[in-house]
C-alpha cells in the first residue's frame, strides 16, 4: 500500500464551505488505511484566488493533486485509489 498525505485547507472560505467536516476524516478511514494516511490541517492553501481550480473547500493530496469542492465521500474514494495503487 502507498502512503498518502492529505492536506485540508482551513482558510475561512474552505472552513465555512465544508472543510470543518473534513477535519473528522481520520475517524472515517477504514482501519487498514490508517497507517498509510497522514492528514494535515493547514491555515490556507491559497487556492481560492484561482478560479480555474474550482471552488472551496480544497484538499491537496500528496503535495500535488488539488481536489476542489471536496466532500468526505470524494476524499475517501480518492484516498482508496491512492492507497491501493500498485504502480510506481
FIKEZA-259451 format. One record per residue: x, y, z of N, C-alpha, C in turn. Coordinates in pm, 1 decimal, decimal comma. Each point is the difference from the previous one (the first is absolute). Layout:
residues N
+----------+----------+----------+----------+----------+----------+----------+----------+----------+
|   n.east |  n.north |     n.up |  ca.east | ca.north |    ca.up |   c.east |  c.north |     c.up |
+----------+----------+----------+----------+----------+----------+----------+----------+----------+
|        X |        Y |        Z |        X |        Y |        Z |        X |        Y |        Z |
...
+----------+----------+----------+----------+----------+----------+----------+----------+----------+
END
This chain:
residues 88
+----------+----------+----------+----------+----------+----------+----------+----------+----------+
|   n.east |  n.north |     n.up |  ca.east | ca.north |    ca.up |   c.east |  c.north |     c.up |
+----------+----------+----------+----------+----------+----------+----------+----------+----------+
|     83,5 |   -118,7 |      0,0 |    -83,5 |    118,7 |      0,0 |     87,3 |    124,1 |      0,0 |
|    -49,4 |    103,0 |    -64,8 |     72,9 |    125,8 |    -12,4 |    -36,0 |     96,5 |    111,9 |
|     97,7 |     83,2 |     38,2 |    -24,9 |    107,2 |     97,4 |    -71,8 |    114,1 |    -71,3 |
|    -94,0 |     61,6 |     68,8 |    -76,6 |    111,6 |    -54,5 |     -1,0 |    113,9 |    101,1 |
|     33,7 |    120,5 |    -47,4 |     -8,3 |    119,0 |     83,8 |   -122,5 |     78,8 |    -43,6 |
|    -84,1 |     34,3 |     95,5 |   -121,9 |     76,6 |    -25,7 |     11,6 |    131,2 |     75,8 |
|     -1,3 |    111,5 |    -73,9 |      7,6 |    131,6 |     61,0 |   -135,6 |     68,8 |    -18,9 |
|    -63,6 |     33,0 |    110,1 |   -132,2 |     61,9 |     -2,0 |     15,5 |    149,7 |     22,4 |
|    -49,1 |     79,2 |    -94,7 |      5,5 |    144,7 |     14,5 |   -102,3 |     42,6 |    104,8 |
|     46,0 |     78,5 |     96,6 |    -89,4 |     49,6 |    105,4 |     -9,4 |    151,8 |     -2,5 |
|     27,0 |     58,5 |   -118,3 |    -22,2 |    142,9 |    -16,0 |   -148,7 |     27,6 |     19,1 |
|    -36,7 |    125,4 |     16,8 |   -137,4 |     36,0 |     33,5 |   -102,0 |    -57,0 |    -97,2 |
|     19,7 |     22,2 |   -130,4 |    -97,5 |    -48,2 |    -98,7 |    -10,5 |   -152,3 |      3,0 |
|    112,6 |    -67,1 |     -1,0 |     -1,8 |   -146,7 |      0,2 |    -64,7 |    -53,6 |    127,7 |
|     34,4 |     58,9 |    112,2 |    -52,9 |    -46,1 |    127,9 |   -152,6 |     12,3 |      2,9 |
|    -50,0 |    114,7 |    -44,5 |   -144,6 |     22,4 |      1,7 |    -73,8 |    -85,7 |   -102,7 |
|     68,4 |    -35,0 |   -108,6 |    -65,1 |    -76,5 |   -106,8 |     21,9 |   -150,9 |     10,5 |
|     59,5 |    -47,5 |    110,6 |      5,3 |   -144,0 |     19,0 |    125,2 |    -61,4 |     56,0 |
|    110,5 |     75,0 |      4,9 |    120,9 |    -64,9 |     51,5 |    -10,7 |    -27,8 |    150,2 |
|    -87,8 |     71,0 |     70,1 |    -20,5 |    -29,7 |    142,6 |    -43,1 |   -145,6 |     16,0 |
|    -87,9 |    -46,1 |    -86,5 |    -44,8 |   -139,8 |      3,9 |    113,3 |    -94,7 |    -41,0 |
|     83,9 |     43,8 |    -94,7 |    110,2 |    -84,5 |    -46,5 |    104,7 |    -23,9 |    108,1 |
|      2,0 |     83,7 |    101,3 |     96,9 |    -18,2 |    108,2 |    -26,2 |   -127,1 |     79,8 |
|   -114,5 |    -63,4 |    -20,7 |    -29,6 |   -128,2 |     64,8 |     35,7 |   -118,5 |    -90,6 |
|     73,8 |     27,8 |   -106,6 |     35,1 |   -102,5 |    -98,8 |     64,9 |   -122,6 |     62,9 |
|     90,7 |     19,9 |     92,3 |     70,2 |   -113,7 |     61,2 |    -97,2 |    -99,1 |     63,1 |
|   -106,4 |     50,8 |     59,0 |   -100,4 |    -87,0 |     61,1 |    -75,8 |    -82,9 |   -103,4 |
|     -2,2 |     45,6 |   -123,6 |    -74,0 |    -67,4 |   -106,4 |     85,0 |   -101,5 |    -77,7 |
|    131,1 |      3,6 |     20,2 |     88,7 |    -90,4 |    -73,5 |    -18,7 |   -144,1 |     44,4 |
|     -2,0 |    -93,4 |    -95,5 |      1,2 |   -141,2 |     39,0 |    128,1 |    -29,1 |     79,7 |
|     -9,3 |    -84,4 |     95,4 |    112,9 |    -30,3 |     88,9 |    126,3 |    -38,1 |    -78,1 |
|    -14,9 |    -75,4 |   -107,8 |    116,1 |    -46,6 |    -76,7 |     70,1 |    111,8 |    -76,8 |
|    -60,9 |    115,4 |    -14,5 |     62,9 |    113,9 |    -69,3 |     73,6 |     92,1 |     95,4 |
|    -36,3 |      0,2 |    126,4 |     45,9 |    103,3 |     93,7 |    151,2 |     15,7 |      6,5 |
|     74,9 |   -108,1 |     -5,7 |    145,5 |     13,1 |      7,6 |     61,5 |     54,7 |   -128,8 |
|    -78,6 |      6,8 |   -107,0 |     49,6 |     46,8 |   -128,5 |    -44,6 |    141,4 |    -35,3 |
|    -79,8 |     62,3 |     85,3 |    -55,0 |    132,2 |    -29,7 |     41,4 |     99,9 |    106,7 |
|     61,2 |    109,7 |    -44,6 |     35,5 |    109,1 |     90,2 |    -91,1 |    117,7 |    -34,5 |
|    -70,2 |     51,0 |     99,4 |    -94,6 |    109,3 |    -20,0 |     53,1 |    124,5 |     69,5 |
|      1,2 |    111,4 |    -75,0 |     47,2 |    127,0 |     54,4 |   -106,3 |    106,5 |    -24,0 |
|    -24,3 |     81,5 |     99,1 |    -85,6 |    117,3 |    -15,8 |     92,8 |    119,4 |    -18,3 |
|    -19,8 |     74,3 |   -107,6 |     85,1 |    115,8 |    -27,3 |    -81,4 |    128,1 |      8,9 |
|     62,6 |    109,9 |     44,5 |    -73,5 |    125,4 |     14,0 |    -63,8 |     45,9 |   -130,8 |
|     69,6 |    -13,3 |   -111,1 |    -55,5 |     37,3 |   -130,2 |     93,5 |    -51,2 |   -109,1 |
|    -57,5 |    -56,0 |   -105,0 |     79,0 |    -46,4 |   -113,6 |      8,2 |    106,8 |   -109,4 |
|    -67,0 |    113,5 |     18,4 |     -0,4 |    110,3 |    -96,8 |    -44,9 |    -43,4 |   -139,2 |
|   -102,6 |    -83,2 |     -5,1 |    -49,5 |    -49,8 |   -128,5 |   -127,0 |     70,2 |    -46,6 |
|    -67,6 |     70,7 |     87,7 |   -125,6 |     67,6 |    -35,6 |     20,7 |    106,4 |   -106,8 |
|    119,4 |     55,3 |     -5,6 |     30,1 |    107,8 |    -94,2 |     -3,3 |    -45,3 |   -144,9 |
|     19,4 |   -128,9 |    -24,7 |      4,5 |    -50,5 |   -136,1 |   -132,1 |    -65,4 |    -37,4 |
|    -81,2 |     71,4 |    -76,1 |   -131,7 |    -50,6 |    -40,5 |     10,5 |   -127,9 |    -81,3 |
|    110,1 |    -20,5 |    -70,1 |     13,8 |   -119,6 |    -83,6 |     18,3 |   -128,1 |     81,5 |
|     26,6 |     13,1 |    129,5 |     16,2 |   -117,4 |     85,1 |   -131,8 |    -52,0 |     55,3 |
|   -105,6 |     79,3 |     -9,2 |   -129,3 |    -41,7 |     53,4 |    -34,9 |     78,7 |    124,4 |
|    -87,2 |    -57,0 |     81,3 |    -52,0 |     70,4 |    117,2 |     37,2 |    -70,1 |    130,0 |
|     -6,0 |     76,2 |    107,7 |     28,6 |    -51,3 |    133,9 |   -107,6 |   -100,1 |     41,5 |
|     32,7 |    -90,6 |     89,8 |    126,5 |    -16,3 |     71,2 |    102,0 |    -78,5 |    -83,6 |
|    126,8 |     30,8 |     25,3 |    108,7 |    -64,7 |    -73,4 |     75,2 |    -98,4 |     88,9 |
|     44,8 |   -107,6 |    -62,6 |     86,4 |    -98,5 |     63,7 |    114,9 |    -25,8 |    -96,4 |
|    121,2 |    -10,9 |     53,6 |    116,0 |    -33,9 |    -82,6 |     48,5 |   -138,4 |     41,0 |
|     19,6 |    -84,9 |    -99,6 |     44,6 |   -136,7 |     24,5 |    142,7 |    -17,2 |    -51,8 |
|     85,1 |    -56,7 |     82,8 |    139,8 |    -27,7 |    -34,8 |     72,6 |    121,5 |    -55,9 |
|    -26,6 |    115,0 |     56,1 |     63,9 |    127,4 |    -32,0 |    -21,1 |     48,7 |   -143,8 |
|    -73,1 |    -73,8 |    -84,4 |    -13,4 |     41,5 |   -139,4 |   -142,8 |      2,0 |    -52,7 |
|    -81,4 |    -91,1 |     43,1 |   -135,6 |    -13,7 |    -55,0 |    -98,6 |     85,9 |     78,5 |
|    -65,5 |     91,6 |    -70,1 |    -97,0 |     89,5 |     63,4 |   -140,4 |    -54,6 |    -23,8 |
|    -77,7 |    -11,0 |    107,5 |   -139,4 |    -41,3 |    -10,4 |    -88,1 |    117,5 |     41,7 |
|    -72,1 |     59,9 |    -96,2 |    -94,5 |    106,4 |     35,1 |   -132,4 |    -60,0 |     44,6 |
|    -82,6 |     81,0 |     64,1 |   -132,9 |    -43,2 |     43,7 |      7,0 |   -135,6 |     71,4 |
|     99,4 |    -11,6 |     85,8 |     25,5 |   -126,3 |     68,5 |   -113,6 |    -34,7 |     95,8 |
|    -38,9 |   -125,3 |     -4,9 |    -97,0 |    -54,8 |     94,2 |     63,8 |   -121,8 |     64,0 |
|    -55,9 |    -45,2 |    109,1 |     52,0 |   -118,8 |     67,4 |      2,0 |   -118,2 |    -97,3 |
|   -107,0 |    -16,1 |    -75,3 |    -11,5 |   -112,8 |    -92,9 |    106,2 |      6,5 |   -109,5 |
|     19,4 |    119,0 |    -58,9 |     99,3 |     15,4 |   -106,4 |    140,9 |    -25,5 |     51,7 |
|     30,2 |     53,8 |    117,0 |    134,4 |    -15,8 |     55,9 |     26,6 |   -146,5 |     35,2 |
|    -95,4 |    -66,1 |     62,9 |     18,4 |   -142,1 |     34,5 |     17,0 |    -85,6 |   -124,4 |
|    -76,3 |     27,2 |   -103,8 |     11,6 |    -77,4 |   -124,1 |    138,3 |     17,7 |    -62,2 |
|     49,7 |    123,8 |     -0,4 |    131,4 |     25,5 |    -59,2 |    110,9 |    -61,2 |     85,1 |
|    -10,6 |      9,1 |    131,2 |     99,5 |    -62,7 |     87,8 |      4,1 |   -149,8 |    -26,6 |
|   -116,9 |    -61,5 |    -13,5 |     -4,9 |   -143,9 |    -27,5 |     75,2 |    -36,7 |   -125,1 |
|    -16,1 |     79,4 |   -104,5 |     71,7 |    -27,3 |   -124,9 |    150,3 |     19,3 |     17,0 |
|     40,4 |    102,9 |     73,1 |    142,8 |     26,5 |     19,0 |     65,1 |   -102,1 |     92,2 |
|    -66,4 |    -38,3 |    106,1 |     56,2 |    -96,4 |     95,8 |     17,8 |   -137,0 |    -65,1 |
|    -94,1 |    -38,9 |    -82,4 |      2,8 |   -134,1 |    -58,1 |     71,8 |     -7,6 |   -134,9 |
|     57,8 |    109,3 |    -43,4 |     69,3 |      3,5 |   -128,7 |    127,7 |    -84,2 |      6,9 |
|     21,0 |    -81,8 |   -100,4 |    117,2 |    -87,5 |     -2,6 |    111,0 |     50,9 |    -91,1 |
|    -26,6 |    106,7 |    -78,9 |    105,4 |     49,9 |    -88,9 |     96,3 |     88,3 |     77,3 |
|    101,1 |     54,3 |    -66,2 |    107,2 |     82,5 |     57,0 |    100,6 |    -89,4 |     67,9 |
+----------+----------+----------+----------+----------+----------+----------+----------+----------+
END
